Structures are given as structure tokens and as C-alpha cells.
Amino acid sequence: MNPGTSEALYRQGNVLQRRGRPAQAIPYYQKAITLRPDHVEAIYELGNAFQAQARLDEAIACYQKAIQMVPDSIAAHFNMGNALLRRGRLAEAIASYRSAIRLNPDTAEAYCNMATAFKELGKLDEAVEGYRKAVSFRPAYADALNNLGNVYHLTGRLDEAIQCYQKAVTLAPDNAEVHNNLGSLLKDQGKIGESIQCHRKALELKPTYAEAHSNLLFAMHYDPGSGSREIFEECQAWWQQHGAPHAGKFIHHNEPDPSRRLRVGYVSPDFREHSVSYFFLPLLQGHHPDVVEIFCYSDVKRPDGMTTRIKGQADHWCSVVGLGDADVARKIYDDRIDILVDLAGHTANNRLLVFARKPAPVQMTWLGYPNTTGMPVMDYRITDDVADPAGEADPYHTERLVRLPQGFLCYAPPDEAGDISPLPALEQGRVTFASFNNLSK
């Protein structure tokens, strides 16, 4: 009856937002703000809708504007902290949470999320303090107990971690994340059967939980009762449950000109001090700049010296921290990548749901995971005859196996001479074999 009513448009946006339809709510909020630019509630809720759609930079801009108009808005400070945290802008996130806490000193959620930002920064003592503070305000806060367990897990305090997870499970038995995290800890203790049960429970509670399903697959590699066929079938189940709904999103128009440089993209959460990087960096250094144009899509929340070294070898560097899988896939597609390489497989923080969308015409997996992804859209897997004997491994892969003749990976020691000690074999006259792997291996 009156299309120029800003308040009605705002409330219609709220109705859609509360019903879980943020994409449809966004135009209503935008129209309300156009009609009334000082409508701070609409600006704030628009930020929430953007955040629900993983449009984090737009969400942050809305919260900043709302805070300029109402500096004492606890909700705006808190939710801006959440968006900054997801975007990987950790120091700024902590500042936002501190503002929310200053306005409301006993807000358990702000302490909990600020502790998560500290954890991502590697400031684990501050993280423990924040989670404990959150639990002191709300003793039945299952999420804070779960997160506290994660920090104890990281620092090797496994008994305390298990206590946190078990208490969280008691308080929130339907919390899939707690079961998943407990499963990861049990794997690290070598309790593989119990680990697998936890990950299956997480999937039972949350069938769309792709991360828990990947963790299940990873744990199965340590289970003597899980053979190649069982793992392959579970990989295919992962694809059907999580990947297939996103398949076939792009039509490629890459120029088939053999005289131009090949545009090769690498996707990894491990462009940092991580075992993957010590095998990956020499490959980058070996690419011929006249032949290959290198794109690195980095999901590293806390860059370090190795991140800087890898970045120095890339022609293009893109941090995808906090970006949704659809946005990352669109970025890769717009970059006209010819060959896209996954370095993680079903390991932590993988981006296989980016590859599910097939943003590049040729996709392959290498290095970080010792098996098939189970994804028909992954064209190749790079390996060798020792890791995957010809004729034996091929039936249990959705990818075509490309076997390098002299090994599929090669470790390169650090360049700094001070990091390399004298060879013990020369001093002692004998070779000593040792393994520095984790307990579950």
C-alpha cells in the first residue's frame, strides 16, 4: 500500500532473516536504508545478513557504519568481531570483542570468541584464560568447554582436553562439533576405533558436516580393519553427501593457445611451517617463469616466515581466509586457472568443496593426503609406483593416477646453514634410522 515505508521494508527483511533466508532479506534492508539512510537497525541487520551469506567484507562495512552511528551498540561490536575473526583479521577482532566486553563485562560469548581469536594467533595462554572466563560466567557453556578442549589438545594436555569434551558432550549431547573434536583427539592417542565412532556420531547428528566426514576418512587410514575398498566406498559417500550437490557450476573458456604461459593454481591451508611446505617450496622454485604463471590460494590464518618464502615464489598470491567455498571457486574461475592443484586432500582445513565446483578445466591432487579424494571432478592424482602400485591402487581411485618415475615428492632442507647440524653418520661411522612421526602413525 505504501512502497516508501522504510520500517515495513526493514521488518520484512527481519521476517526473512529469522526464517533462515538471508539472501532474500538483503534487498529489503538495502531498500529500507536507501529510503532512510540513518536507519541504524537496518544497517546492523544487513550486516548480519551479509555475514550469514559469508560476505564478510560487506558485513564488516555495515557494522562499522552502525558503530559510527551508535558507538555503544554491544551487538554491533560483537558481531563485527565475529566477521573479523572469520575473515582472519584477528587483532581487529580482539579489539572489537574488547569493546563489547567493556560495554557488558559479563558477556560469556565475547570472552569465548575473543579466546578463539587468541588461539588462531597462537597466544594459547590468553586463549585458555578467555575460555575459562566464559565458563565462569556460564558453567554450562558447552561451546566454550569444547573450545577449551581444543586448546588443551593443541598443547598436549590430552587428559584435560578429554575432560572438557566429555563435559561438553554431557551438556550438549547433540553437538556434532564436540564429537568430531573428541574423535580427532582419540586418533592422536592411537585409539582409532573410538575415534571412528566419534566421527560417525558427529555425522549422524549433522549429515552435512563435511569436515567430520573428512576426519573419518583420515582416521580410517590408521585402522587395520579398513582396507582400500572400505576407504574408497567412504570417499564416494563423502562425494555424494557433500560434493555432488555443488558439481557442474562453471563452463570454462580458457584459451587453448600452446604459446601462452600455463596458469597453475595451488590451494592449501599449509603455506606455513608445515611438512607440506618443505616438499612444495622446491616445486615452486623449479617452475620456469616463461612457461608457468603461478597462483597460490592460501588459507593460512597465521602467516609465518615460510608463508613469506612461498609468497615470494608466486606470481599471484590470494588469501582466501574467511571466504566461502563458492566465493573462492568464483575467484579461481575469474583468474582463468588452467590447472588447479589441491595439496590437502581429506586433511584439516581442506577446500575440497571448492574443487567440487570445478572452477578449473583440469584439477589434480598431490602431496598432503595419501589416497583418492573420491571426487569425479578431480582429474588426476600425482603419485608413484611405490606409494600406489600399478594395477593395485587404480581401481580404488576416482582420479587417474600419474606416477612419477623417481618418487612423487622430495624433501628439501632449510636454506639456512645454521638449521642443519653435522651429519651424525660421519661422526659415528654408522647410519641410525628413526621416525619422527606422531603417535597414531
Disulfide bonds with the S-S distance in Angstrom:
none
